[in-house]
Amino acid sequence: MNQNIGKQFPDFEMVDHDSQPVKLSQYAGKFPLILSFYRGYW
């Protein structure tokens, strides 16, 4: 059984499509949020 279900996701920072830094905390709680990670290129 997964022990992380329902726990808060750690805050982290990545760059957006304009190469600007973006933190998860900037968006969390403001509207529904889906975080998707994929491997590869478009």
mmJSON file of the N, C-alpha and C atoms, coordinates in Angstrom:
{"data_MODEL":{"atom_site":{
"group_PDB":["ATOM","ATOM","ATOM","ATOM","ATOM","ATOM","ATOM","ATOM","ATOM","ATOM","ATOM","ATOM","ATOM","ATOM","ATOM","ATOM","ATOM","ATOM","ATOM","ATOM","ATOM","ATOM","ATOM","ATOM","ATOM","ATOM","ATOM","ATOM","ATOM","ATOM","ATOM","ATOM","ATOM","ATOM","ATOM","ATOM","ATOM","ATOM","ATOM","ATOM","ATOM","ATOM","ATOM","ATOM","ATOM","ATOM","ATOM","ATOM","ATOM","ATOM","ATOM","ATOM","ATOM","ATOM","ATOM","ATOM","ATOM","ATOM","ATOM","ATOM","ATOM","ATOM","ATOM","ATOM","ATOM","ATOM","ATOM","ATOM","ATOM","ATOM","ATOM","ATOM","ATOM","ATOM","ATOM","ATOM","ATOM","ATOM","ATOM","ATOM","ATOM","ATOM","ATOM","ATOM","ATOM","ATOM","ATOM","ATOM","ATOM","ATOM","ATOM","ATOM","ATOM","ATOM","ATOM","ATOM","ATOM","ATOM","ATOM","ATOM","ATOM","ATOM","ATOM","ATOM","ATOM","ATOM","ATOM","ATOM","ATOM","ATOM","ATOM","ATOM","ATOM","ATOM","ATOM","ATOM","ATOM","ATOM","ATOM","ATOM","ATOM","ATOM","ATOM","ATOM","ATOM","ATOM"],
"id":[1,2,3,4,5,6,7,8,9,10,11,12,13,14,15,16,17,18,19,20,21,22,23,24,25,26,27,28,29,30,31,32,33,34,35,36,37,38,39,40,41,42,43,44,45,46,47,48,49,50,51,52,53,54,55,56,57,58,59,60,61,62,63,64,65,66,67,68,69,70,71,72,73,74,75,76,77,78,79,80,81,82,83,84,85,86,87,88,89,90,91,92,93,94,95,96,97,98,99,100,101,102,103,104,105,106,107,108,109,110,111,112,113,114,115,116,117,118,119,120,121,122,123,124,125,126],
"type_symbol":["N","C","C","N","C","C","N","C","C","N","C","C","N","C","C","N","C","C","N","C","C","N","C","C","N","C","C","N","C","C","N","C","C","N","C","C","N","C","C","N","C","C","N","C","C","N","C","C","N","C","C","N","C","C","N","C","C","N","C","C","N","C","C","N","C","C","N","C","C","N","C","C","N","C","C","N","C","C","N","C","C","N","C","C","N","C","C","N","C","C","N","C","C","N","C","C","N","C","C","N","C","C","N","C","C","N","C","C","N","C","C","N","C","C","N","C","C","N","C","C","N","C","C","N","C","C"],
"label_atom_id":["N","CA","C","N","CA","C","N","CA","C","N","CA","C","N","CA","C","N","CA","C","N","CA","C","N","CA","C","N","CA","C","N","CA","C","N","CA","C","N","CA","C","N","CA","C","N","CA","C","N","CA","C","N","CA","C","N","CA","C","N","CA","C","N","CA","C","N","CA","C","N","CA","C","N","CA","C","N","CA","C","N","CA","C","N","CA","C","N","CA","C","N","CA","C","N","CA","C","N","CA","C","N","CA","C","N","CA","C","N","CA","C","N","CA","C","N","CA","C","N","CA","C","N","CA","C","N","CA","C","N","CA","C","N","CA","C","N","CA","C","N","CA","C","N","CA","C"],
"label_alt_id":[null,null,null,null,null,null,null,null,null,null,null,null,null,null,null,null,null,null,null,null,null,null,null,null,null,null,null,null,null,null,null,null,null,null,null,null,null,null,null,null,null,null,null,null,null,null,null,null,null,null,null,null,null,null,null,null,null,null,null,null,null,null,null,null,null,null,null,null,null,null,null,null,null,null,null,null,null,null,null,null,null,null,null,null,null,null,null,null,null,null,null,null,null,null,null,null,null,null,null,null,null,null,null,null,null,null,null,null,null,null,null,null,null,null,null,null,null,null,null,null,null,null,null,null,null,null],
"label_comp_id":["MET","MET","MET","ASN","ASN","ASN","GLN","GLN","GLN","ASN","ASN","ASN","ILE","ILE","ILE","GLY","GLY","GLY","LYS","LYS","LYS","GLN","GLN","GLN","PHE","PHE","PHE","PRO","PRO","PRO","ASP","ASP","ASP","PHE","PHE","PHE","GLU","GLU","GLU","MET","MET","MET","VAL","VAL","VAL","ASP","ASP","ASP","HIS","HIS","HIS","ASP","ASP","ASP","SER","SER","SER","GLN","GLN","GLN","PRO","PRO","PRO","VAL","VAL","VAL","LYS","LYS","LYS","LEU","LEU","LEU","SER","SER","SER","GLN","GLN","GLN","TYR","TYR","TYR","ALA","ALA","ALA","GLY","GLY","GLY","LYS","LYS","LYS","PHE","PHE","PHE","PRO","PRO","PRO","LEU","LEU","LEU","ILE","ILE","ILE","LEU","LEU","LEU","SER","SER","SER","PHE","PHE","PHE","TYR","TYR","TYR","ARG","ARG","ARG","GLY","GLY","GLY","TYR","TYR","TYR","TRP","TRP","TRP"],
"label_asym_id":["A","A","A","A","A","A","A","A","A","A","A","A","A","A","A","A","A","A","A","A","A","A","A","A","A","A","A","A","A","A","A","A","A","A","A","A","A","A","A","A","A","A","A","A","A","A","A","A","A","A","A","A","A","A","A","A","A","A","A","A","A","A","A","A","A","A","A","A","A","A","A","A","A","A","A","A","A","A","A","A","A","A","A","A","A","A","A","A","A","A","A","A","A","A","A","A","A","A","A","A","A","A","A","A","A","A","A","A","A","A","A","A","A","A","A","A","A","A","A","A","A","A","A","A","A","A"],
"label_entity_id":["1","1","1","1","1","1","1","1","1","1","1","1","1","1","1","1","1","1","1","1","1","1","1","1","1","1","1","1","1","1","1","1","1","1","1","1","1","1","1","1","1","1","1","1","1","1","1","1","1","1","1","1","1","1","1","1","1","1","1","1","1","1","1","1","1","1","1","1","1","1","1","1","1","1","1","1","1","1","1","1","1","1","1","1","1","1","1","1","1","1","1","1","1","1","1","1","1","1","1","1","1","1","1","1","1","1","1","1","1","1","1","1","1","1","1","1","1","1","1","1","1","1","1","1","1","1"],
"label_seq_id":[1,1,1,2,2,2,3,3,3,4,4,4,5,5,5,6,6,6,7,7,7,8,8,8,9,9,9,10,10,10,11,11,11,12,12,12,13,13,13,14,14,14,15,15,15,16,16,16,17,17,17,18,18,18,19,19,19,20,20,20,21,21,21,22,22,22,23,23,23,24,24,24,25,25,25,26,26,26,27,27,27,28,28,28,29,29,29,30,30,30,31,31,31,32,32,32,33,33,33,34,34,34,35,35,35,36,36,36,37,37,37,38,38,38,39,39,39,40,40,40,41,41,41,42,42,42],
"pdbx_PDB_ins_code":[null,null,null,null,null,null,null,null,null,null,null,null,null,null,null,null,null,null,null,null,null,null,null,null,null,null,null,null,null,null,null,null,null,null,null,null,null,null,null,null,null,null,null,null,null,null,null,null,null,null,null,null,null,null,null,null,null,null,null,null,null,null,null,null,null,null,null,null,null,null,null,null,null,null,null,null,null,null,null,null,null,null,null,null,null,null,null,null,null,null,null,null,null,null,null,null,null,null,null,null,null,null,null,null,null,null,null,null,null,null,null,null,null,null,null,null,null,null,null,null,null,null,null,null,null,null],
"Cartn_x":[0.845,0.0,0.886,0.495,1.265,1.034,2.097,1.997,1.958,2.096,2.137,0.803,-0.212,-1.515,-2.08,-2.484,-3.064,-2.063,-0.777,0.237,0.554,1.061,1.392,2.598,2.497,3.592,4.683,5.951,7.019,7.087,7.408,7.548,8.841,8.783,9.983,9.892,11.021,11.093,11.615,10.976,11.382,11.265,11.707,11.551,10.347,9.646,8.492,8.925,7.946,8.244,8.971,8.984,9.726,11.044,11.456,12.696,12.684,11.491,11.343,11.14,11.777,11.588,10.157,9.603,8.236,8.26,7.629,7.53,6.131,6.058,4.769,3.882,4.455,3.679,3.005,3.469,2.837,1.437,1.186,-0.068,-0.934,-0.332,-1.085,-2.081,-3.302,-4.334,-5.122,-4.694,-5.409,-6.483,-6.277,-7.241,-6.842,-7.71,-7.338,-6.046,-5.19,-3.863,-3.568,-3.135,-2.69,-1.232,-0.43,0.999,1.318,1.891,2.169,3.638,4.288,5.67,5.705,6.419,6.562,8.025,8.364,9.737,9.79,10.724,10.875,10.641,10.453,10.283,8.977,8.445,7.219,7.536],
"Cartn_y":[-1.19,0.0,1.247,2.257,3.498,4.372,4.721,5.524,7.024,7.443,8.866,9.435,8.592,9.076,10.063,11.238,12.264,13.198,12.929,13.816,14.951,16.038,17.201,16.913,17.324,17.147,18.162,17.775,18.727,19.857,21.057,22.195,22.028,22.347,22.299,23.365,23.634,24.674,24.081,24.483,24.075,25.296,25.168,26.269,25.998,27.069,26.927,27.006,27.083,27.108,28.373,29.408,30.64,30.701,29.582,29.469,30.319,30.583,31.325,30.343,30.574,29.661,29.726,28.562,28.455,27.473,27.858,26.971,26.378,25.145,24.486,25.28,25.847,26.592,27.833,28.322,29.47,29.121,27.852,27.427,26.576,25.87,24.96,25.728,25.237,25.844,26.947,27.413,28.491,27.953,26.781,26.123,24.655,23.808,22.394,22.242,21.365,21.228,19.765,19.494,18.155,18.26,17.436,17.429,16.168,16.345,15.205,15.225,14.109,13.959,12.973,13.305,12.388,12.304,11.26,11.049,11.121,11.846,11.933,13.333,13.424,14.707,14.697,15.876,15.995,15.762],
"Cartn_z":[0.0,0.0,0.0,-0.772,-0.882,0.355,1.037,2.261,1.981,0.704,0.368,-0.085,-0.214,-0.667,0.353,-0.134,0.715,1.354,1.188,1.768,0.8,1.345,0.539,-0.348,-1.617,-2.562,-2.231,-2.261,-1.948,-2.981,-2.53,-3.43,-4.225,-5.495,-6.321,-7.389,-8.041,-9.056,-10.358,-11.454,-12.797,-13.703,-14.938,-15.892,-16.786,-17.168,-18.048,-19.509,-20.409,-21.841,-22.287,-21.442,-21.729,-20.969,-20.408,-19.625,-18.354,-17.825,-16.582,-15.437,-14.272,-13.144,-12.604,-12.31,-11.793,-10.632,-9.517,-8.357,-8.286,-7.856,-7.695,-6.735,-5.698,-4.701,-5.289,-6.438,-7.081,-7.587,-7.879,-8.476,-7.563,-6.646,-5.772,-4.912,-4.84,-4.002,-4.672,-5.844,-6.525,-7.454,-7.985,-8.858,-8.952,-9.485,-9.596,-10.394,-9.948,-10.546,-10.829,-12.041,-12.417,-12.799,-12.192,-12.454,-13.239,-14.411,-15.282,-15.69,-15.535,-15.952,-17.108,-18.13,-19.252,-19.657,-20.32,-20.742,-22.263,-22.78,-24.228,-24.758,-26.038,-26.714,-27.491,-27.765,-28.559,-29.991],
"occupancy":[1.0,1.0,1.0,1.0,1.0,1.0,1.0,1.0,1.0,1.0,1.0,1.0,1.0,1.0,1.0,1.0,1.0,1.0,1.0,1.0,1.0,1.0,1.0,1.0,1.0,1.0,1.0,1.0,1.0,1.0,1.0,1.0,1.0,1.0,1.0,1.0,1.0,1.0,1.0,1.0,1.0,1.0,1.0,1.0,1.0,1.0,1.0,1.0,1.0,1.0,1.0,1.0,1.0,1.0,1.0,1.0,1.0,1.0,1.0,1.0,1.0,1.0,1.0,1.0,1.0,1.0,1.0,1.0,1.0,1.0,1.0,1.0,1.0,1.0,1.0,1.0,1.0,1.0,1.0,1.0,1.0,1.0,1.0,1.0,1.0,1.0,1.0,1.0,1.0,1.0,1.0,1.0,1.0,1.0,1.0,1.0,1.0,1.0,1.0,1.0,1.0,1.0,1.0,1.0,1.0,1.0,1.0,1.0,1.0,1.0,1.0,1.0,1.0,1.0,1.0,1.0,1.0,1.0,1.0,1.0,1.0,1.0,1.0,1.0,1.0,1.0],
"B_iso_or_equiv":[0.0,0.0,0.0,0.0,0.0,0.0,0.0,0.0,0.0,0.0,0.0,0.0,0.0,0.0,0.0,0.0,0.0,0.0,0.0,0.0,0.0,0.0,0.0,0.0,0.0,0.0,0.0,0.0,0.0,0.0,0.0,0.0,0.0,0.0,0.0,0.0,0.0,0.0,0.0,0.0,0.0,0.0,0.0,0.0,0.0,0.0,0.0,0.0,0.0,0.0,0.0,0.0,0.0,0.0,0.0,0.0,0.0,0.0,0.0,0.0,0.0,0.0,0.0,0.0,0.0,0.0,0.0,0.0,0.0,0.0,0.0,0.0,0.0,0.0,0.0,0.0,0.0,0.0,0.0,0.0,0.0,0.0,0.0,0.0,0.0,0.0,0.0,0.0,0.0,0.0,0.0,0.0,0.0,0.0,0.0,0.0,0.0,0.0,0.0,0.0,0.0,0.0,0.0,0.0,0.0,0.0,0.0,0.0,0.0,0.0,0.0,0.0,0.0,0.0,0.0,0.0,0.0,0.0,0.0,0.0,0.0,0.0,0.0,0.0,0.0,0.0],
"pdbx_formal_charge":[null,null,null,null,null,null,null,null,null,null,null,null,null,null,null,null,null,null,null,null,null,null,null,null,null,null,null,null,null,null,null,null,null,null,null,null,null,null,null,null,null,null,null,null,null,null,null,null,null,null,null,null,null,null,null,null,null,null,null,null,null,null,null,null,null,null,null,null,null,null,null,null,null,null,null,null,null,null,null,null,null,null,null,null,null,null,null,null,null,null,null,null,null,null,null,null,null,null,null,null,null,null,null,null,null,null,null,null,null,null,null,null,null,null,null,null,null,null,null,null,null,null,null,null,null,null],
"auth_seq_id":[1,1,1,2,2,2,3,3,3,4,4,4,5,5,5,6,6,6,7,7,7,8,8,8,9,9,9,10,10,10,11,11,11,12,12,12,13,13,13,14,14,14,15,15,15,16,16,16,17,17,17,18,18,18,19,19,19,20,20,20,21,21,21,22,22,22,23,23,23,24,24,24,25,25,25,26,26,26,27,27,27,28,28,28,29,29,29,30,30,30,31,31,31,32,32,32,33,33,33,34,34,34,35,35,35,36,36,36,37,37,37,38,38,38,39,39,39,40,40,40,41,41,41,42,42,42],
"auth_comp_id":["MET","MET","MET","ASN","ASN","ASN","GLN","GLN","GLN","ASN","ASN","ASN","ILE","ILE","ILE","GLY","GLY","GLY","LYS","LYS","LYS","GLN","GLN","GLN","PHE","PHE","PHE","PRO","PRO","PRO","ASP","ASP","ASP","PHE","PHE","PHE","GLU","GLU","GLU","MET","MET","MET","VAL","VAL","VAL","ASP","ASP","ASP","HIS","HIS","HIS","ASP","ASP","ASP","SER","SER","SER","GLN","GLN","GLN","PRO","PRO","PRO","VAL","VAL","VAL","LYS","LYS","LYS","LEU","LEU","LEU","SER","SER","SER","GLN","GLN","GLN","TYR","TYR","TYR","ALA","ALA","ALA","GLY","GLY","GLY","LYS","LYS","LYS","PHE","PHE","PHE","PRO","PRO","PRO","LEU","LEU","LEU","ILE","ILE","ILE","LEU","LEU","LEU","SER","SER","SER","PHE","PHE","PHE","TYR","TYR","TYR","ARG","ARG","ARG","GLY","GLY","GLY","TYR","TYR","TYR","TRP","TRP","TRP"],
"auth_asym_id":["A","A","A","A","A","A","A","A","A","A","A","A","A","A","A","A","A","A","A","A","A","A","A","A","A","A","A","A","A","A","A","A","A","A","A","A","A","A","A","A","A","A","A","A","A","A","A","A","A","A","A","A","A","A","A","A","A","A","A","A","A","A","A","A","A","A","A","A","A","A","A","A","A","A","A","A","A","A","A","A","A","A","A","A","A","A","A","A","A","A","A","A","A","A","A","A","A","A","A","A","A","A","A","A","A","A","A","A","A","A","A","A","A","A","A","A","A","A","A","A","A","A","A","A","A","A"],
"auth_atom_id":["N","CA","C","N","CA","C","N","CA","C","N","CA","C","N","CA","C","N","CA","C","N","CA","C","N","CA","C","N","CA","C","N","CA","C","N","CA","C","N","CA","C","N","CA","C","N","CA","C","N","CA","C","N","CA","C","N","CA","C","N","CA","C","N","CA","C","N","CA","C","N","CA","C","N","CA","C","N","CA","C","N","CA","C","N","CA","C","N","CA","C","N","CA","C","N","CA","C","N","CA","C","N","CA","C","N","CA","C","N","CA","C","N","CA","C","N","CA","C","N","CA","C","N","CA","C","N","CA","C","N","CA","C","N","CA","C","N","CA","C","N","CA","C","N","CA","C"],
"pdbx_PDB_model_num":[1,1,1,1,1,1,1,1,1,1,1,1,1,1,1,1,1,1,1,1,1,1,1,1,1,1,1,1,1,1,1,1,1,1,1,1,1,1,1,1,1,1,1,1,1,1,1,1,1,1,1,1,1,1,1,1,1,1,1,1,1,1,1,1,1,1,1,1,1,1,1,1,1,1,1,1,1,1,1,1,1,1,1,1,1,1,1,1,1,1,1,1,1,1,1,1,1,1,1,1,1,1,1,1,1,1,1,1,1,1,1,1,1,1,1,1,1,1,1,1,1,1,1,1,1,1]
}}}
